[in-house]
Amino acid sequence: MDFSIRAQHILAGSGAHRHWVKDGYVHVRDQTIVGISHTRPLTQTIMDLGEVVMLPGLIDLDALVDIDHLLLDSWHDPENSLLLSGSVDHWTSRPSNVLTPEERTTLRTFGLVQLALHGITSYMPIASEVHLEWDESTDELRELARVSKQLGLRGWLGPSYRSSVVAAAADSNGRISRSLVDDENRGEAGLRRALEFADEITAAADPLIHPVLLPCRIETMSDELLRATAAEAEKRHLLVRLHSLQQGWERELIQERSDLTPLQLIEQVGLLNERLLIPHALWTDRHPRLGGLETPAKESADLRRLAAAGASVIHCPLTSFRYGEVLHTLSDYNAAGVTMAMGTDSFPPDLIRGIDVGVHAAKARFGYGSADVSQYINAATSGGAAALNRRDLGTIEPGATADFTAFSLSDFRDGVHDDPLRTLVLAGTGRNAVFSMVAGQTVMRDGVIPGIDLDMLRAEAQAVFEKLREGYAVRDPLGRSTDEIFPPTFPLERLC
């Protein structure tokens, strides 16, 4: 099928050759871009998007496909935040899943629909394991793949697995400390399930669903499980995403366990290569608490190691900012040659808002010139494509796959217009998304996703969230009620 898309602002080209095409047309044949012009085609179908910024499809490699825990846990101090992990007694007593399989499907569907509504076209999912018996099942990921294909999104999927859980321990004096509950057998079983799922997805050869290994955070993985993950990823040519270099206490745990930094451990177990994606990567030797700002970025041993290995970093600025962290900095990582992609990691899955926060947090912390909107857009498009080794994505140019996202600038509240991207980032959010397309097929148009009743899904998701919220009281080391764990911002007056 041949068709053309008209838009007021089209971000065309790639790399250093990106440029604006104003009032232009993108011409598509089947699933591939065949041209970009100012000429209105005479015979093709026209999709006129109007006053929009048309970008390559946004790529979210730490995409929340869940009902967000950050709504509950980002307000707590470190000790209370640790309590939300659940008690050692809870995790050693073989807990059960909080939700039924049907409720997990609602949770996953809600997350995927949110991605589509915010202009995400390609994603790699993230979901909390705190509500699970231990880790994700292959049945749940099969269901996620089914819903993803129904919506038309492009996903890199795999069940999570781990050999340890971070839990809270309370002593006789009520002091809280961090503890690990270990179960190597569960970790090995989880990896086996992940490999079976990867083989199943590979055999199915669906163009929109791809296998990936998604181990949990590095501190929940034994050295043996990390080595096995590296070996199997090499054997099967699979990408691996490993949350690491994320927090100071993670670094302390790893150093106590192995006398290595997290990055040194990653290298020692064989994971540091072009298949590795690292969400966050905040605690490199660029971090101020490690003295990193005293030397230029190009002299950073950690950044040089990441760049030389070809590993990718997934920057999640909005989530990092909400937990009190700032990357040091996207521009520095780029200057060192590190492949930079982007993720959302929490609700809302809004890369436009994330770019705004990333740019201005860096500006506030490190001064003007420390962050640039164009670098963030590159990370959310071509950077993600490079991390996935999919050079046909993340760009609007002939030969690329027809994945697009468009954001409206027609609302009065968007204000007057200057540069389209600067206007969108400063005045808009991901909620400005009005159109997305994957492989030449429309996923979302004007907030409508075929087959999805948003009002019904919203009500179902709220019921699931309430059940997840109640689950924290079951796991609480201090035996508190849900209302005690999550007090309101102001006292609630109950009227007669």
C-alpha positions in Angstrom: 0.0 0.0 0.0 1.3 3.5 -0.9 0.3 6.5 1.1 1.7 9.9 2.2 1.6 11.8 5.5 1.5 15.5 5.6 2.7 17.5 8.6 3.6 21.1 9.3 7.0 20.2 10.9 8.9 17.0 9.9 12.2 16.1 11.6 14.0 14.4 8.7 17.4 12.8 8.2 19.6 11.3 10.8 22.7 12.1 12.9 24.5 15.3 11.9 22.2 15.6 8.8 18.9 16.0 10.7 16.9 18.9 9.5 13.4 20.4 9.5 11.0 20.0 6.5 8.2 22.5 6.8 4.8 21.7 5.3 6.1 18.5 3.8 5.1 15.0 2.9 6.6 11.6 3.9 5.9 9.0 1.3 5.5 5.4 2.4 5.3 2.2 0.4 4.2 -0.8 2.4 6.3 -0.4 5.6 9.2 1.6 4.2 9.8 5.4 3.7 10.5 6.0 0.0 10.7 9.8 0.0 10.2 13.2 1.7 9.1 16.2 -0.3 7.2 19.4 -0.4 5.2 18.0 -3.4 1.6 16.8 -2.8 1.3 13.4 -4.4 -1.4 13.0 -7.0 -2.5 9.4 -6.7 -1.5 8.3 -3.2 -3.7 8.3 -0.1 -3.0 11.4 2.0 -3.1 11.5 5.8 -3.0 15.1 6.8 -1.9 15.5 10.4 -2.0 19.3 10.3 -0.2 21.5 12.8 2.1 18.9 14.4 5.7 18.1 15.0 6.3 14.7 13.3 9.2 12.7 14.7 10.6 9.2 14.2 8.7 6.8 16.5 9.9 7.3 20.1 11.9 4.4 21.6 11.5 3.7 25.3 13.9 1.1 26.5 12.9 1.2 30.2 9.2 1.4 29.6 6.7 1.1 32.4 4.3 -1.6 31.6 2.8 -1.6 35.0 0.6 0.4 37.4 3.2 2.7 38.9 4.8 2.2 42.3 6.5 5.6 42.1 3.2 7.2 42.9 3.6 5.6 46.3 7.3 5.2 47.0 8.9 8.4 45.7 7.8 10.5 48.7 9.6 8.4 51.4 13.0 8.9 53.1 15.5 6.2 52.6 14.5 4.1 55.6 10.8 4.2 54.9 11.5 3.5 51.2 13.4 0.4 52.2 10.4 -0.8 54.3 8.3 -0.8 51.1 10.6 -3.6 49.8 8.9 -6.0 52.3 10.2 -7.8 55.3 12.7 -10.7 55.3 10.0 -12.8 56.9 7.7 -12.1 54.0 10.2 -13.1 51.4 11.4 -16.3 53.2 7.8 -17.5 53.7 7.2 -18.2 50.1 4.8 -15.3 49.3 2.1 -15.5 46.6 1.3 -13.2 43.8 -0.9 -10.2 44.9 -2.9 -10.2 41.6 -4.6 -12.9 39.6 -3.4 -13.6 36.0 -6.5 -11.7 34.7 -5.6 -8.7 36.9 -2.0 -8.9 35.6 -3.3 -8.7 32.1 -5.2 -5.6 33.1 -2.1 -4.1 34.6 0.0 -4.9 31.4 -2.7 -3.6 29.0 -3.0 -0.4 31.0 0.8 0.1 30.7 0.9 -0.6 27.0 -2.0 1.7 26.2 -0.3 4.5 28.2 2.8 4.0 26.1 0.8 4.3 22.9 -1.1 7.4 24.1 2.3 9.1 24.9 3.8 8.5 21.5 6.0 5.5 22.2 6.3 3.1 19.3 9.1 0.7 20.4 9.6 -0.4 24.0 11.4 -2.7 26.3 9.2 -3.3 29.4 9.8 -2.7 33.1 7.5 -3.8 35.9 7.9 -4.1 39.7 8.5 -7.6 41.1 7.6 -6.5 44.7 4.0 -7.7 44.1 5.0 -11.1 42.7 5.8 -14.4 44.3 9.4 -13.9 43.0 9.7 -13.0 39.4 7.7 -12.9 36.1 6.2 -16.0 34.5 6.5 -17.0 30.8 2.7 -17.1 30.7 2.5 -13.5 31.7 5.0 -12.5 29.0 3.1 -14.5 26.4 0.0 -12.5 27.4 2.0 -9.3 27.2 3.2 -10.2 23.7 -0.4 -10.9 22.7 -1.7 -7.6 23.8 1.3 -5.8 22.3 0.7 -7.3 18.9 -3.0 -6.5 19.2 -2.1 -2.8 19.8 0.6 -2.9 17.0 3.5 -1.8 19.2 7.1 -3.0 18.7 8.4 -4.8 21.8 11.6 -6.4 23.1 10.3 -8.9 25.7 11.4 -11.4 28.3 10.4 -12.5 31.8 12.5 -11.0 34.7 14.5 -13.3 36.9 16.7 -12.9 40.0 18.5 -15.0 42.7 18.0 -12.5 45.5 15.4 -10.0 46.9 16.3 -6.8 48.7 14.3 -6.9 51.9 14.0 -4.9 55.1 15.0 -6.3 58.5 14.0 -4.8 61.8 16.0 -5.6 65.0 14.7 -5.7 68.6 15.2 -2.0 68.9 13.2 -1.2 65.8 16.2 -0.3 63.7 15.8 -1.1 60.0 18.6 -2.5 57.9 18.9 -3.7 54.3 19.2 -7.5 53.8 19.2 -9.9 50.9 17.1 -13.0 50.8 18.9 -15.5 48.5 17.5 -18.4 46.5 19.9 -19.5 43.8 17.6 -22.2 42.6 14.9 -19.7 41.8 17.4 -17.6 39.9 18.5 -20.6 37.8 14.9 -21.6 37.1 14.1 -18.0 36.1 16.9 -17.9 33.6 15.8 -21.2 32.1 12.3 -19.9 31.7 13.7 -16.7 30.1 15.7 -18.7 27.6 12.8 -20.9 26.7 10.7 -17.8 26.1 13.5 -16.3 24.0 13.7 -19.4 21.9 9.9 -19.4 21.5 9.8 -15.8 20.3 12.7 -16.4 18.0 11.0 -19.4 16.4 7.7 -17.4 16.0 9.6 -14.7 13.9 7.0 -12.0 14.5 8.3 -8.8 13.1 7.0 -6.8 16.1 8.0 -9.0 19.0 11.7 -9.7 19.8 13.5 -11.6 22.5 15.7 -10.0 25.1 17.1 -11.1 28.5 15.8 -8.9 31.3 17.5 -9.9 34.6 16.5 -7.8 37.6 18.8 -5.2 39.3 22.4 -6.2 39.6 22.4 -6.5 43.4 19.7 -9.2 43.1 21.8 -11.3 40.8 24.5 -13.7 42.0 27.8 -13.7 40.2 27.0 -17.1 38.9 23.7 -16.1 37.5 25.3 -13.0 35.8 27.9 -15.2 34.2 25.3 -17.7 33.0 23.3 -14.7 31.5 26.4 -13.5 29.7 27.1 -16.9 28.3 23.6 -17.6 27.1 23.3 -14.1 25.6 26.4 -14.6 23.6 25.3 -18.1 22.4 21.9 -16.8 21.3 23.0 -13.3 20.2 20.5 -11.7 22.6 20.5 -8.2 24.1 20.7 -8.0 27.9 19.3 -5.1 29.9 20.6 -4.9 33.5 19.7 -2.2 35.9 23.0 -1.1 37.5 25.2 1.8 38.5 21.9 3.2 39.8 22.4 4.1 43.5 25.0 4.5 46.1 23.8 1.7 48.3 23.9 -0.7 45.3 27.5 0.2 44.8 28.2 -0.5 48.5 26.4 -3.9 48.4 28.4 -5.0 45.3 31.7 -3.9 46.8 31.0 -5.7 50.1 30.2 -8.9 48.1 32.9 -8.9 45.5 35.4 -6.1 46.3 34.5 -4.7 42.8 32.5 -1.8 41.6 29.3 -2.7 39.8 30.9 -1.8 36.4 34.0 -3.9 37.2 31.7 -6.8 38.1 29.8 -6.5 34.9 33.0 -6.6 33.0 34.4 -9.6 35.0 31.3 -11.8 34.4 31.4 -11.2 30.6 28.4 -8.8 30.2 30.2 -5.7 29.2 29.8 -5.7 25.4 27.7 -4.3 22.6 24.7 -6.4 23.7 24.4 -4.7 27.1 21.9 -2.0 27.9 22.2 -0.3 31.3 19.3 1.8 32.6 20.4 4.8 34.6 24.2 4.4 34.9 24.2 7.4 37.3 27.0 6.1 39.6 30.0 6.1 37.3 33.2 7.9 38.2 31.4 11.0 36.8 29.2 11.1 39.9 30.1 14.1 42.2 30.2 11.9 45.3 32.9 9.9 43.6 34.9 13.1 42.6 33.9 12.8 39.0 33.4 16.4 38.1 37.1 17.2 38.8 38.2 15.8 35.4 36.8 16.2 31.8 34.3 13.6 30.7 36.7 12.2 28.1 39.1 11.3 30.9 36.5 9.2 32.8 37.7 5.6 33.0 34.2 4.3 33.4 32.8 6.2 30.4 35.8 5.1 28.3 35.1 1.5 29.4 31.4 1.7 28.4 32.2 3.4 25.1 35.0 0.9 24.2 32.7 -2.1 24.9 29.9 -0.7 22.8 27.4 -0.9 25.7 24.4 1.5 25.8 23.1 3.6 28.6 19.3 4.2 29.0 18.8 7.6 30.5 15.6 8.0 32.5 15.7 11.7 33.6 12.2 12.1 35.0 12.5 9.1 37.3 16.0 9.9 38.4 15.0 13.4 39.2 12.0 12.3 41.3 14.4 10.1 43.3 16.8 13.0 43.7 19.5 12.1 41.1 20.7 13.8 37.9 22.9 12.2 35.2 26.4 13.8 35.0 25.6 14.5 32.1 24.0 13.4 28.8 26.4 15.7 27.0 29.4 14.3 28.8 28.4 10.7 28.1 27.9 11.6 24.4 31.3 13.3 24.4 32.9 10.1 25.7 31.3 8.1 22.9 28.8 6.2 24.9 25.6 5.2 23.0 22.8 7.0 24.8 19.1 5.9 24.7 16.2 6.9 26.8 13.6 5.4 29.0 10.7 6.5 31.2 10.8 3.8 33.9 7.8 5.3 35.8 4.5 7.0 35.2 3.8 8.9 33.1 5.7 7.3 30.2 6.3 10.7 28.9 9.6 11.2 27.1 8.8 14.9 26.3 8.4 15.7 29.9 11.5 13.6 30.6 13.5 15.7 28.1 12.3 18.9 29.7 13.4 17.7 33.2 16.7 16.3 31.9 17.7 19.5 30.1 16.7 21.8 32.9 18.0 19.7 35.8 21.4 19.5 34.1 21.3 23.3 33.5 20.5 23.9 37.2 23.2 21.5 38.5 25.9 22.1 36.0 25.2 25.4 34.2 24.1 26.4 30.7 25.6 24.3 27.9 25.5 21.1 30.0 22.4 19.7 28.1 20.9 20.1 24.7 17.4 19.4 23.5 18.7 17.9 20.2 20.9 15.4 22.0 17.9 14.2 24.0 15.7 13.8 20.9 18.6 11.8 19.3 18.7 9.6 22.4 14.9 9.0 22.3 15.1 8.0 18.6 18.3 7.1 16.8 20.1 6.4 20.1 17.5 3.8 21.0 17.7 2.4 17.5 21.5 2.0 17.9 21.1 0.3 21.2 18.7 -2.2 19.6 21.0 -2.6 16.5 18.1 -1.4 14.4 19.4 1.3 12.2 16.1 1.3 10.2 14.3 2.8 13.2 14.7 6.2 14.9 15.0 8.2 11.6 12.8 9.7 8.9 14.7 9.1 5.6 14.3 6.9 2.6 14.9 3.3 3.3 13.9 3.6 7.0 10.9 1.7 8.5 7.7 3.7 8.7 7.6 4.3 12.5 6.4 7.8 13.4 5.0 9.9 16.2 3.3 13.3 15.9 2.7 15.9 18.6 0.1 18.6 18.2 1.0 22.3 18.6 -2.5 23.6 17.8 -3.8 24.1 21.3 -4.1 27.7 22.5 -2.2 26.6 25.7 0.8 25.6 23.6 1.4 29.3 23.1 3.3 31.0 20.3 5.8 28.9 18.2 9.5 29.2 17.8 11.6 26.1 17.0 9.1 23.2 16.9 11.0 21.0 19.4 11.8 23.8 21.8 8.2 24.8 21.8 7.0 21.3 22.4 9.5 20.6 25.2 8.8 23.9 27.0 5.0 24.1 26.5 3.8 20.6 25.9 4.1 17.0 27.2 3.6 13.5 25.9 -0.1 14.2 26.1 0.3 16.3 23.0 0.7 13.1 21.0 -2.0 12.8 18.4 -0.7 10.1 16.1 1.6 7.1 16.0 2.4 4.5 13.4 4.4 1.3 13.6 5.6 -0.5 10.4 3.2 1.5 8.3 0.1 0.8 10.5 -1.6 3.4 12.6 -1.5 2.6 16.3 -3.1 5.8 17.7 -4.9 8.7 16.2 -6.3 11.7 18.2 -6.2 9.7 21.4 -8.1 6.7 20.0 -6.6 3.2 20.0 -8.8 0.7 18.1 -10.4 -1.9 20.3 -9.6 -0.1 23.6 -12.3 1.3 25.8 -10.3 3.8 27.8 -13.0 4.5 30.4 -13.4 0.8 31.2 -9.7 0.2 31.3 -9.1 3.1 33.6 -11.7 1.8 36.1 -10.2 -1.7 36.0 -6.7 -0.3 36.5 -7.8 1.7 39.5 -9.2 -1.4 41.1 -5.9 -3.2 40.4 -3.9 -0.3 41.9 -6.0 -0.4 45.1 -5.2 -4.1 45.5 -1.5 -3.5 44.9 -1.5 -0.7 47.4 -3.1 -2.9 50.1 -0.4 -5.5 49.4 2.2 -3.3 51.0 0.6 -3.7 54.4 0.9 -7.5 54.1 4.6 -7.2 53.5 5.4 -4.4 56.0 8.1 -5.2 58.6 6.4 -3.0 61.2 2.9 -4.3 60.7 1.5 -1.0 59.7 -1.8 -0.5 57.9 -1.9 0.8 54.4 -3.1 4.3 55.5 -0.2 4.4 58.0 2.3 3.5 55.3 0.9 6.1 52.8 -0.5 9.0 54.8 -2.3 11.7 52.8 -0.7 15.1 52.0 -3.2 16.7 54.3 -5.4 15.1 57.0 -8.7 13.7 55.7 -11.8 15.1 57.3 -14.7 12.7 57.3 -17.9 14.7 57.2 -21.1 13.4 58.8 
